[in-house]
């Protein structure tokens, strides 16, 4: 589907005759390619005469967020994110002197939101031009990153305050969150770089007022980056703490087993010595030898236990 909004003398015209739009001499117009067919995609080449490399980027697989400068037009690649799956949807944006063209292979609610807002107006204020439309599109896309980031932060906090789950389960949850943070980072960081290039480049053609609006989006992306870094550090701390706690518990178990083993080592030696069944063992002929040896073993175990207790071996760290 190809839908169009033309602004003529500040009036909003919905879906004017597409091929006659230049003859109408609009102030500017917006063409949205929503889940286009191959024939509609071909209009990027035949009607708009966009650079073949830019059109190729639209058709091919998911591209990294970026901005490219071509003769007569600029080409932006931005990402929308699915809140549940974090799957990125590429949105391609072309801007010319008086035109904005958006291209996306799947439906993007953020673009629908801006479309519904603009189509609901009868007239637009004089300051609302193609750069302001570009700002609204990017701003809405970036705003939808925040609910995703807030949900990840809540998951980190819930793990930090959870004392019931076992360490392996918590470690798996932490790695899931870190994977989601990495997925989000693959979109946020390139988007931040894209906005930085827009603000620093004179070829984008932003005036001082427009720059302030795009700088606000850049600030949002910086904030998102800081939030991701903080969440990632929190997951690292939680992971390290649980690994340390697990090692601490294991050390205490090994310490207890070592004490028990140490106590039974001499007892096992004595039992093994008198269990060799040699004929010439004088102690075996003693009338109460069994009780003597057994008593000695009990006494030895008790003495060693008391000694280990005084050394603090039975105390849990």
Steps between C-alpha positions, in 0.01 A plus 500: 500500500619847407335791682567869457449824687559827316523841665374770263473855639520344848193286425516121547403301191462125558600261221506739203561346154843356553652560158360852478625615835788706360260682268299607809808691621470403865691674779624151580358149503545166673479163328485189717574158351326268748568130424550584130486259209794459264327728251450770761861462613609562142353852528801591713708463183260608226297779657731639767830413332672419830856369493516128409715422806242655731218307332709183530535560874122525523447169324777303670518363854499706819747787485676672788354846588688753291475811281633521145541815291411480132462761230156654540387294798597356836443139604439394861472152646333490842360216709168434669504236775235250595432537874448127560763338278747792463506416130616797294298629205687709246348831400661675203450873459584712195493878518523738206449874469121475544429134566527228767468135396476222759539133408441200726421137417281444805248716680660745745261640765722804562467608137124439514487725807669790317290435190176511698612817675583679175198374306274616784599862439323726256788745487853483631690782675755678282791361700399139430714404201672187376777523762237526775332190356834319502542604863156370595570164336837453669378634834208257508726206413750591773227562757387139458846378606440628855222254600728217389789636706278558805374143482857371491586714802201359688616147420845581639354650818269201550798264478702713741221489760423129448649274767292188434621377162806282475822631352486308167152638426605855587816473290289389200267796551797735514642367174157541337489864610856562380405353163201736476720794598745408225214482248376842609853640486535393135225748418551780753873560446480525117193723535701724733781516244245581228362795698853620573581503128179689427582764758860540388441494123403812308365287213188411699394864485367551853451851633564590864141426611492165322838404643368551853219250434731239353745560785217404737478159327878469529474571874238225531734255331785603732270437795407159361868417461566594863203292614626199305850539643360525853277196452786300353723589795222397740467162330877455519496580872209263565668225299831546682324507836317176434815334371685615814214382722499163328878472546462601866240229558714246320803593710302448820382160378856402406619627838248281686587197288871563560450508879299177492756333275788614720334359814435162337844466340678366818193296591499342157873430534449321833204302366699404192806405702313252718301373209802351321447158668868411554547202736781658706323811633533494883221761549250260350559256787427757770176418681359858491707620201192579290357728767841666554538580131140609465532730802826641366332575167211678671741697718715590199195621305381707795843656558533591132147646493572717806830614349335590165227688683756707689673573168164629371458242225136437585405865477317614182653813345 
